[in-house]
Amino acid sequence: MYKQQLKNVQKIIKDVRSSGDLAVQRYAKKFDGLNIKDFQVGKEEIKKAYQQTDRKTFAAVKAAGKRIKDFAAKQMAQYKDFGYARNGVTVGQKIVPIKKIGVYVPGGKYPLVSSALMGIIPAKVAGVREIVVCSPKICPAVIAAADWAGANSIFNIGGVQAIAAMAYGTKSIPKVDKIVGPGNIYVTLAKKEIYGQCGIDMLAGPSEVLIIADNTASPKFLKADLLAQLEHDPLAKATLISVDEKILLKTKKEIGKPVKNLKIIGAKSLSQAFNLANNEAPEHLVLAIENPKKYLSKLKNFGSLFLGNYSAVAFGDYCSGTNHILPTNQNAKFASGLSVRDFVKIQTYQQISRVGVKQIAETASQLARAEGLFWHEKSIVIRKK
């Protein structure tokens, strides 16, 4: 099945690359039932989208957006230009925003308004000048959220054709430098295929949650959190690990009938549960235990961590302020969730004076000789004279 999916993705990308807008139109009609010639959402449609969006929904968009912006600003404060000189050798770094970003927002059955905020706002905080948004069967709430968050252009296209269009550019859709945002298996495969042509944030798979619970946990809360994760996608995974057998039994009773992709596991101790979690490296890790902060140092691998019985994953999905675009499939062992870091380049520089040459030339020459690179050494030695 995977091979066929990949083959289909490659064909669509090839078609979009060669035929541009015509291919995008063809696939938009085939997959989304959209018969459109102009993909871009115009000013009038944007204005109409604000009017059509429920007032309470838009108020929630703004409240969530403020929290996301505040958190992103705190993150951005960590990335600073600096430089220092020592004995004629000056080194430093510059923080430079990526020029043009593409944000993919899932649409269709579950239009993810929150994903528009999660992709656009950190990019704006990082200083990205042009943000292109693509979303299939785009609804008014997504249009309004994307425009309010700072998108420069919005397009009513999705799937592989949207990823290919942003990666290679068409007459209508700008070519971007990097694409971010979640999507289904086809979107993920498309991002993998175009990587190198432009950057991507990550290859995120189906959503997942792992909850560690003790006797202080609420079976009703546990049920809601497990089932909430599973409604993301038919392939989503949810796991409950508990050191308390009564909690396991009560939670099973709350859930009732068996649920696909749901595991409920017993652990002999919290240490064992933590080891299982570190090995699993889940996208979302919940500590529904007493004094959860006490165990922070024990947990190494997760996309985002939720501490205590009242920290529902859904808060992180929407409005706590952290980003919900997170690594899955054990990628949390080496990767982090989307942040302002994904929208900047850390560029280093150096300036070596004549005095500096005398300080470091012998070190560089010796390493060049050890590697057998004649002209490397020559370029150093010639400056000593």
C-alpha positions in Angstrom: 0.0 0.0 0.0 2.8 2.4 0.9 4.5 1.9 -2.5 1.3 2.7 -4.3 0.7 5.8 -2.2 4.3 7.0 -2.9 3.9 6.3 -6.6 0.7 8.4 -6.7 2.3 11.2 -4.8 5.3 11.2 -7.1 3.0 11.4 -10.2 1.1 14.3 -8.8 4.3 16.2 -8.0 5.6 15.5 -11.5 2.4 16.8 -13.1 2.3 20.0 -11.0 6.0 20.6 -11.7 5.4 20.3 -15.5 1.9 21.7 -15.9 1.6 24.1 -13.0 -1.9 25.6 -12.5 -3.6 23.2 -14.9 -2.4 20.2 -12.9 -3.5 21.9 -9.7 -6.9 22.5 -11.1 -7.2 18.9 -12.3 -6.3 17.4 -9.0 -8.5 19.9 -7.0 -11.5 18.7 -9.0 -10.5 15.1 -8.7 -9.8 14.9 -5.0 -11.8 17.8 -3.5 -14.6 18.2 -6.0 -13.6 21.9 -6.6 -14.0 23.3 -10.1 -12.0 26.5 -9.7 -9.7 28.5 -11.9 -8.6 31.1 -9.4 -7.2 29.4 -6.3 -6.4 32.6 -4.4 -8.8 33.8 -1.8 -9.4 37.5 -2.7 -10.0 40.5 -0.6 -13.8 40.4 -0.9 -13.9 36.7 0.0 -11.7 37.5 3.1 -14.0 40.3 4.1 -17.0 37.9 3.7 -15.2 35.2 5.7 -14.9 37.6 8.7 -18.7 38.2 8.5 -19.5 34.5 8.2 -17.3 33.5 11.1 -19.2 33.1 14.4 -18.3 35.9 16.8 -17.5 33.6 19.6 -15.3 31.5 17.4 -13.4 34.6 16.2 -13.0 35.8 19.8 -11.5 32.4 20.6 -9.2 32.7 17.6 -7.9 36.1 18.9 -7.5 34.8 22.5 -5.6 31.7 21.4 -3.5 33.7 19.0 -2.4 36.1 21.7 -1.2 33.3 23.9 0.6 31.6 20.9 2.2 35.0 20.1 3.3 35.6 23.6 5.0 32.2 23.9 6.6 32.6 20.5 8.0 35.9 21.5 9.6 34.4 24.6 11.2 31.7 22.4 12.4 34.3 20.0 14.2 36.2 22.8 16.6 33.2 23.0 17.9 33.8 19.5 20.2 36.8 19.4 23.0 38.1 17.3 26.4 38.1 19.0 30.0 38.4 18.2 33.3 38.4 20.1 37.0 38.9 19.4 40.0 37.1 20.9 43.6 37.7 19.8 42.7 38.9 16.3 40.0 36.3 15.7 36.4 37.6 15.6 33.5 35.2 15.4 29.8 35.6 15.7 26.3 34.7 14.6 23.4 36.5 12.9 19.7 35.5 13.3 18.1 35.9 9.9 14.4 35.1 9.2 13.6 32.8 6.2 12.2 35.0 3.4 9.1 33.0 2.3 7.1 30.4 4.2 4.3 28.1 3.1 1.8 27.0 5.8 -0.4 24.0 5.1 -3.7 23.9 7.0 -5.7 20.7 6.9 -9.3 21.2 5.7 -12.2 19.1 4.5 -14.1 17.2 7.2 -12.1 18.8 10.1 -10.8 22.2 9.1 -8.1 23.0 11.6 -8.5 26.6 12.4 -6.0 26.2 15.2 -3.3 24.9 12.8 -3.5 28.2 10.9 -2.6 30.0 14.1 0.2 27.5 15.0 1.9 27.8 11.6 1.5 31.5 10.9 2.0 33.3 14.2 5.5 31.9 15.0 6.6 32.8 11.5 5.4 36.4 11.9 7.2 36.6 15.3 10.4 35.3 13.7 10.2 38.1 11.1 9.2 36.1 8.0 8.1 38.6 5.3 5.9 36.5 3.1 3.6 33.7 4.4 1.6 31.6 1.9 -1.3 29.5 3.2 -2.9 26.5 1.4 -6.0 24.7 2.7 -8.4 22.5 0.9 -12.1 23.3 0.8 -11.2 26.3 2.9 -13.9 27.4 5.3 -14.6 31.0 6.4 -13.2 30.5 9.9 -9.8 29.3 8.5 -9.7 32.2 6.1 -10.4 34.7 8.8 -7.9 33.1 11.2 -5.2 33.0 8.6 -5.7 36.6 7.5 -5.9 37.8 11.1 -2.7 35.9 12.0 -0.8 37.6 9.2 -0.9 35.5 6.0 0.0 37.4 2.9 -1.8 35.1 0.5 -4.4 32.3 1.0 -5.2 29.6 -1.5 -8.1 27.2 -1.6 -6.1 24.1 -2.5 -4.8 21.1 -0.5 -3.2 17.7 -0.7 -0.1 16.8 -2.7 -0.9 19.4 -5.3 -0.7 22.2 -2.7 2.7 21.0 -1.4 4.1 20.6 -4.9 2.8 24.0 -6.0 4.4 25.7 -3.0 7.7 23.8 -3.5 8.1 24.5 -7.2 5.8 27.5 -7.8 3.1 28.0 -10.4 1.8 31.0 -12.3 -0.7 31.5 -9.4 1.0 30.1 -6.4 4.4 31.5 -5.2 7.4 29.2 -4.6 8.3 29.2 -1.0 11.6 28.5 0.9 10.1 26.2 3.5 6.8 24.4 4.1 5.3 23.7 7.5 2.1 22.3 8.9 0.4 18.9 9.5 -1.5 16.8 7.0 -2.5 13.2 6.1 -0.2 10.5 4.8 -0.2 11.9 1.3 0.7 15.4 2.5 3.5 13.9 4.6 4.9 11.8 1.6 4.7 14.9 -0.6 6.7 16.9 1.9 9.3 14.1 2.0 9.5 14.1 -1.8 10.0 17.8 -2.2 12.6 18.1 0.6 15.7 19.6 -0.8 13.8 21.7 -3.3 12.6 23.6 -0.3 12.7 23.0 3.4 10.1 21.3 5.6 9.4 21.3 9.3 9.0 17.6 9.9 7.4 14.4 8.7 4.6 14.1 11.2 2.6 10.9 11.2 -0.8 10.1 12.9 -1.3 11.8 16.2 -0.5 10.0 19.4 -0.8 10.4 23.2 0.7 8.5 26.1 -0.7 9.1 29.6 1.0 8.0 32.8 -1.5 7.8 35.7 -1.5 7.0 39.4 -4.3 6.8 42.0 -4.9 10.5 41.9 -6.0 10.4 38.2 -9.7 10.8 37.2 -10.9 7.9 35.0 -13.4 10.3 33.4 -10.6 12.7 32.5 -8.5 9.8 31.2 -11.3 8.5 29.0 -11.9 11.9 27.5 -8.2 12.5 26.8 -7.7 9.1 25.2 -10.7 9.3 23.0 -10.0 12.9 22.1 -6.7 11.9 20.6 -8.2 9.0 18.7 -10.7 11.3 16.9 -7.9 13.0 15.0 -7.3 10.2 12.6 -8.2 6.5 12.0 -4.5 5.7 12.6 -4.1 7.9 15.7 -2.7 6.1 18.8 -3.6 6.4 22.5 -1.9 4.6 25.4 -2.6 4.6 29.1 0.0 3.4 31.5 -0.8 3.2 35.2 0.8 2.0 38.4 -2.7 1.6 40.0 -4.7 -1.4 38.9 -8.0 0.2 40.1 -7.4 3.2 37.8 -6.9 0.8 34.9 -10.1 -1.1 35.7 -12.2 2.1 36.2 -10.9 3.7 33.0 -11.7 0.5 31.0 -15.2 0.5 32.5 -15.6 4.2 31.6 -14.6 3.6 28.0 -16.8 0.5 27.7 -16.3 -1.4 24.5 -12.8 -2.0 23.0 -11.5 0.9 20.9 -9.1 0.5 18.0 -5.6 1.8 18.6 -6.1 2.2 22.3 -3.8 0.4 24.7 -4.2 0.2 28.5 -1.1 -1.1 30.2 -0.1 -1.8 33.8 3.3 -0.8 35.3 5.0 -2.0 38.4 6.4 1.5 39.2 6.6 5.0 38.0 10.2 4.4 37.0 9.1 1.6 34.7 6.3 3.8 33.3 8.9 6.6 32.6 11.2 4.2 30.8 8.3 3.0 28.6 7.5 6.6 27.8 11.1 7.5 27.0 11.3 4.6 24.7 8.0 5.4 23.0 8.8 9.1 22.6 5.2 10.1 22.2 3.9 13.3 20.5 1.9 14.2 23.6 2.9 12.9 27.0 0.6 13.4 30.0 1.5 13.0 33.6 -1.8 12.5 35.5 0.1 11.9 38.7 0.7 13.6 42.1 3.5 16.2 42.0 4.3 15.8 38.3 7.0 18.5 38.2 9.0 16.4 40.6 9.7 13.9 37.8 10.6 16.3 35.0 14.2 15.2 34.9 13.2 11.6 34.4 11.4 12.3 31.1 13.6 12.8 28.0 11.6 12.1 24.9 8.3 13.8 24.0 6.8 16.4 21.7 5.0 18.3 24.4 4.4 17.5 28.1 1.2 18.0 30.0 1.6 18.1 33.8 -1.3 17.2 36.2 -4.9 16.1 35.9 -6.2 19.4 34.6 -3.7 19.8 31.8 -5.7 18.3 28.9 -3.9 17.9 25.6 -6.8 19.8 24.0 -5.5 23.0 25.8 -2.2 22.6 24.0 -4.0 21.8 20.8 -5.8 25.2 20.9 -4.7 27.9 23.3 -2.3 27.3 26.1 0.4 29.0 23.9 2.7 26.1 23.0 2.7 24.8 19.5 0.6 21.7 18.5 2.6 20.8 15.4 4.8 18.1 17.0 7.0 15.2 16.2 5.5 11.7 16.0 6.6 8.1 15.3 9.4 8.4 18.0 10.9 11.4 16.2 10.8 13.2 19.6 14.0 11.3 20.4 15.8 13.8 18.1 13.3 16.4 17.0 11.3 19.2 18.6 7.9 20.7 17.9 7.4 23.7 15.6 8.7 26.9 17.0 10.2 30.2 15.9 13.5 28.3 15.4 11.9 26.7 12.3 11.6 30.2 10.7 15.1 31.6 11.2 18.6 30.7 10.0 21.5 31.0 12.4 24.3 32.3 10.3 27.9 32.4 11.6 30.7 34.6 10.5 34.4 35.2 11.2 37.0 37.8 10.6 40.7 36.9 10.9 43.3 39.7 11.2 47.0 39.3 10.6 47.5 39.0 14.3 44.8 36.3 14.3 46.5 34.3 11.6 49.6 34.0 13.8 47.4 32.7 16.6 45.6 29.9 14.8 47.5 29.2 11.6 49.5 26.3 13.0 46.4 24.6 14.4 44.7 24.8 11.0 47.8 23.8 9.1 48.3 20.7 11.2 44.7 19.6 10.7 44.9 20.2 7.0 48.1 18.0 6.8 46.4 15.3 8.9 43.6 15.2 6.4 45.9 15.3 3.3 44.3 18.5 1.9 47.3 20.3 0.2 45.5 23.5 -0.9 43.8 23.9 2.5 47.2 24.0 4.1 48.6 26.2 1.3 45.8 28.8 1.8 46.8 29.0 5.4 50.5 29.0 5.1 50.5 31.7 2.4 48.9 34.1 4.8 51.6 33.5 7.5 54.1 35.1 5.1 
